C-alpha cells in the first residue's frame, strides 16, 4: 500500500483510532516501517491526539482513580512492563499507548461530566434558596406593611378626639352594620366596612354627608377592605350610605338608602 493512498484515504487517522481491519493494519504498519516520512507524520499526529486528550482532562472522583490504578497495576503484573526508548517504539506499541491515553481521557471526561452534574445540582439548589429567600422577604415586607397600616389605624380610632359612629342597616338591608370614626380635630374619617354584605358587580356602597339638606359625596365604601379613609366634610349633620351604580353617583339614590346616623 503506497503512502499517497494512506494519506488521501485517511488511513493513518483510522489506524490511530483502531478502526482498520486486520489486513489494513498490517499494510499500514508495513508502510510505516518502510517510510520514515510517513512514520514522522504518524508520530506528530499521535502527539497531537495525546495533547488534546490531556488538555481537556479533569480529575475524576477518587474512587474512579483508585479503580483505574488497581486495574493498571494488575495488568502490568500479568503482561510485564517493558522499558523502551522512544526511538525504538514500534507503531503497534505507540498505538497501544495512545489507546491507554484515550481511555484515560474518557475517564477524565466522565469525571468532568460528574463534576458538571454536581455543579448543576448546586446551582439549582442555590437558585431555589434564592427564590425562597426572596419569597420570605416579600412576606416579611407585606407583614411589615400590614403591621404599620394596622398600627396607624389603631392610633387613629383610639385617639381621644375620635368619635365612633355606628350605622345600622334599615329595612332594605337590616343585617348591615358600619362603624365610622370621625376626628374633627384632624378632619379625618375612617370607616370599618366589614359589616356590609357583599354586593354584585353592578352595585357599590357610597357614603354621603348631609350639610343643611345637601348630600355631599364622601367616597365609595368597598367591602373587600377592612379600613377605608373617606373625605371629611365640615358641618355634616348626618352620615348616610346608599347603593349606587359602579363607580358611584354624583347624587344619592334616596330609595337605595340603607343606613344613616345623626351626628
C-alpha positions in Angstrom: 0.0 0.0 0.0 1.6 3.3 -1.1 1.9 6.4 1.1 -0.4 8.6 -1.1 -3.3 6.2 -0.7 -2.7 6.0 3.1 -2.7 9.8 3.4 -5.5 10.5 0.9 -7.9 8.0 2.4 -7.2 9.0 6.0 -5.9 5.5 6.9 -3.4 7.0 9.3 -6.2 8.5 11.4 -8.2 5.3 11.2 -5.2 3.3 12.2 -4.5 5.7 15.1 -8.1 5.2 16.4 -8.1 1.4 15.9 -10.8 1.5 13.2 -9.0 -0.6 10.5 -9.3 -4.2 9.7 -6.5 -6.7 10.2 -5.3 -6.6 6.6 -5.3 -2.8 6.5 -3.4 -2.7 9.9 -0.7 -5.0 8.5 -0.4 -2.9 5.3 -0.2 0.4 7.2 2.3 -0.9 9.7 4.5 -2.2 6.8 4.3 1.3 5.2 5.2 3.0 8.5 8.3 0.7 8.9 9.5 1.4 5.4 8.7 5.1 5.1 10.5 7.4 7.5 8.5 10.5 6.4 5.2 8.7 6.9 6.3 7.4 10.3 7.2 11.0 11.3 3.8 12.2 10.2 2.2 9.5 12.3 4.3 10.4 15.3 3.1 14.1 15.0 -0.5 13.0 14.7 -0.1 10.7 17.7 1.3 13.5 19.8 -1.5 15.9 18.7 -4.1 13.4 19.8 -2.4 12.8 23.2 -2.1 16.5 23.8 -5.8 17.2 23.0 -6.8 14.3 25.4 -4.8 15.7 28.3 -5.6 19.3 27.7 -9.3 18.5 28.2 -8.6 16.2 31.2 -10.3 16.9 34.6 -9.5 14.8 37.7 -12.2 12.2 38.2 -13.6 11.3 41.6 -11.1 9.5 43.9 -13.0 6.2 43.7 -12.6 6.2 39.9 -8.9 7.0 40.1 -8.3 4.2 42.6 -10.2 1.7 40.4 -8.1 2.6 37.3 -4.8 2.4 39.3 -5.6 -1.0 40.6 -6.7 -2.2 37.1 -3.4 -0.9 35.5 -1.2 -2.4 38.3 -3.0 -5.8 37.9 -2.5 -5.7 34.1 1.2 -4.8 34.4 1.8 -7.8 36.7 0.2 -10.2 34.2 2.0 -8.9 31.0 5.1 -7.3 32.4 6.3 -3.7 31.8 8.8 -3.1 29.0 11.1 0.0 29.1 11.7 1.1 25.5 13.3 4.2 24.1 11.0 6.4 22.0 13.3 5.9 19.1 12.8 2.1 19.2 9.0 2.1 19.8 7.0 0.3 17.1 3.8 1.8 15.7 1.9 -1.0 17.3 3.2 -0.2 20.7 2.6 3.5 20.1 -1.0 2.8 19.1 -1.5 0.8 22.3 -0.1 3.7 24.3 -2.5 6.0 22.6 -5.4 3.8 23.3 -4.5 3.9 27.0 -4.3 7.7 26.8 -7.7 7.7 25.1 -9.1 5.5 27.9 -7.7 8.0 30.5 -9.2 10.9 28.6 -12.6 9.1 28.5 -12.3 8.6 32.3 -11.4 12.3 32.7 -14.3 13.2 30.6 -16.5 11.1 32.8 -15.1 12.9 35.8 -15.8 16.2 34.1 -19.4 15.2 33.5 -19.7 14.1 37.1 -18.4 17.4 38.3 -20.8 19.2 35.9 -23.7 17.3 37.4 -22.6 18.2 40.9 -22.2 21.9 39.9 -25.6 21.8 38.1 -27.3 20.4 41.3 -25.6 23.0 43.4 -26.6 25.8 41.0 -30.3 24.6 41.1 -30.2 24.4 44.9 -28.7 28.0 45.1 -31.5 29.3 42.7 -34.1 27.6 44.8 -32.7 29.0 48.0 -32.5 32.5 46.4 -36.2 32.1 45.3 -37.3 31.0 48.8 -35.3 33.9 50.4 -37.0 36.4 48.0 -40.4 35.0 48.8 -39.7 35.1 52.5 -38.5 38.7 52.2 -41.7 39.6 50.3 -43.8 38.1 53.0 -41.8 40.0 55.7 -42.3 43.2 53.8 -46.1 42.5 53.5 -46.3 41.8 57.2 -44.4 44.9 58.0 -46.7 47.0 55.8 -49.8 45.4 57.3 -48.4 46.0 60.8 -47.7 49.7 60.0 -51.2 50.1 58.5 -52.9 48.3 61.4 -50.9 50.4 63.9 -51.8 53.6 62.2 -55.5 52.7 62.1 -55.3 51.7 65.8 -53.9 55.0 66.7 -56.5 56.8 64.6 -59.5 55.1 66.1 -58.1 55.3 69.7 -57.3 59.0 69.5 -59.2 60.9 72.3 -60.6 63.2 69.6 -62.2 60.4 67.6 -65.9 59.9 67.7 -67.1 56.4 66.8 -70.5 56.3 65.0 -72.4 53.1 64.2 -74.5 53.0 61.1 -77.1 50.2 61.4 -79.0 48.9 58.4 -82.6 49.8 57.8 -85.4 47.6 56.4 -83.6 47.4 53.0 -80.5 45.9 54.5 -81.1 45.1 58.1 -78.1 42.9 58.5 -75.6 45.7 57.6 -73.5 47.5 60.2 -70.8 50.1 59.6 -68.6 51.9 62.1 -67.3 55.3 61.2 -64.6 57.0 63.2 -64.6 60.8 62.9 -61.8 63.1 64.1 -63.0 66.7 64.0 -59.6 67.9 65.2 -57.6 66.4 62.3 -60.6 66.3 59.9 -60.2 62.6 59.2 -62.8 59.9 58.6 -62.1 56.1 58.8 -64.7 53.5 58.1 -64.8 49.8 59.0 -66.9 48.2 56.3 -66.7 44.5 57.4 -70.3 44.6 58.5 -71.6 45.3 55.0 -72.9 42.4 52.9 -71.1 41.9 49.5 -72.9 43.4 46.5 -73.0 42.1 42.9 -70.6 43.6 40.4 -73.3 46.2 39.2 -73.6 47.8 42.6 -71.4 49.7 45.1 -71.8 51.4 48.5 -71.4 55.1 48.7 -71.3 57.4 51.8 -72.7 60.9 51.9 -72.6 63.8 54.4 -75.8 65.8 54.9 -74.9 69.5 55.2 -78.1 71.7 55.6 -80.1 69.3 53.4 -77.4 68.9 50.7 -75.9 65.4 50.3 -72.1 65.7 49.7 -70.1 62.7 48.4 -67.6 61.3 50.9 -66.4 58.4 48.7 -67.1 54.8 47.9 -67.1 52.1 50.6 -65.7 48.8 49.2 -66.4 45.6 51.1 -63.0 43.9 50.3 -61.1 46.3 52.6 -61.4 46.5 56.4 -60.4 50.1 56.8 -61.4 52.9 54.3 -60.4 56.5 54.6 -63.1 58.8 53.3 -63.4 62.5 52.7 -64.1 64.6 55.8 -67.0 67.1 55.3 -67.2 70.2 57.6 -70.5 70.9 59.3 -72.0 67.5 58.5 -75.3 66.8 60.3 -75.6 63.1 59.4 -73.8 60.3 57.6 -75.7 58.2 55.0 -74.9 55.1 52.9 -76.7 54.3 49.7 -76.3 51.7 47.0 -75.2 53.2 43.7 -74.1 52.0 40.2 -70.4 51.0 39.6 -68.1 54.0 40.1 -70.6 55.8 42.3 -73.0 58.6 41.6 -72.9 62.4 41.7 -76.1 62.5 43.8 -77.5 59.9 46.1 -80.3 57.5 45.1 -82.6 58.1 48.0 -84.7 55.0 47.5 -81.5 52.9 47.9 -80.6 54.5 51.3 -79.6 51.6 53.6 -78.3 53.3 56.7 -77.7 56.7 58.3 -76.7 58.2 61.6 -77.2 61.7 63.1 -74.1 63.5 64.3 
